[in-house]
């Protein structure tokens, strides 16, 4: 995983933050806030204050990972080869996983 602060395009993190705010302040968010306040009066105000207070820590303390799937015929290089550019002096890591192993128990 990589810190979002090291991304070459941090605007993706900012875009996600804007989408959360748009959802919270949009029609669905308004309905959600009404329902929350019916259960716990005033809780939406507390949520907003806490979210605003935690936003810098969330935006600067988040990590991302990338997963892709490739055909067995691509085993030699896979689809992760494009990520080699983000590695300097051979310090990057690519991990190959077999998806079937993750879902084996679900298929039983």
N, C-alpha and C positions, 0 to 999 in steps of 0.2 A: 504494500500500500504506500501511497505517496501523499504527502501533505498538499492540500489544495493551495497553500501559499506558494508552492514551488511550480505550480502550473504555468505554462506560457500564456494561458488565456483565462485569467481569474474571473473574467466577465461571466463565465458559465456558473460560477458560484453565486455571483451577484444576481444573475438571471433567476436561479432557483429561489433565492430569497425574495425577489420581486413576485414570483409566482405564488409563494406561500402567502405573502401579504395580500395579493389580489384575491386569492381564495378566501382568506379570512374576512376581508372587507366586502366581498361580493355577496350575491343573493344567498348562496348556499351557506356561506360563513355567517351571515346574519341569522338565518334559521337555526344554525348550529349554536350560536351564542344565546339565542332566546331559549333553546332547549336546555343548555347548560345552566343559565341563570334561573330557570324554573327549578332545577334540582338543587343548585347551590347559589343563592342570590349573591351577585357581585363577583362571582368567580372569573367572569370573562375579563374584567378590569385587572384582576390579579395576574391572569395569564398574559395579558398584553404587556403589563409592566415587567414581568419576569422574562418574557421573550425579548423585549427591547434591551433589558439589562444583559441577557446572555448572548445576544446577537454577535458581538465582537468575538467572544470565545468560540461560538459555533462556527463562524466564518473563518477564523484563523486556526481552529483546532480540528478541522475535519480532514479526513483522509479518503482517498478514492482508490479503486482498483478497476482493472479492465479485464473482462473475460470474453473470449471468442471461441467459436467452434470451428473446427476444420475437418476436412475429409481425411481418412487414413492415408490416402495417396500424398497428402501434404505433410506427413510426419517429419520429413527432414527439416523443413523450414517453418511449417505452420503458418498461421496468419499473424503471429506476434512479431514477425520480422520488422514491421513498420515501427515498432517500439524501440528498436535498437538505437535510433537517433536520440533517444532520451537517456541513453547511458553514456557515461564518459569513462574511458579507459577500461572498458569491460566490467563495470561495476553493476550493470543491470541484471535483473533476474526475470526469467520467464519460467512459469510452472505449467506443465501439461497435466491435465486431469482427465480422468475417464468419467464422463457424465453418468454412465450406467451404474457406476459404483455408488453414486450419491442417491440414486433413485431405486436401487435394488430392493430395499426394505419396503418402499411404497408399492412396488409392483407385486408383492407377495399377497 
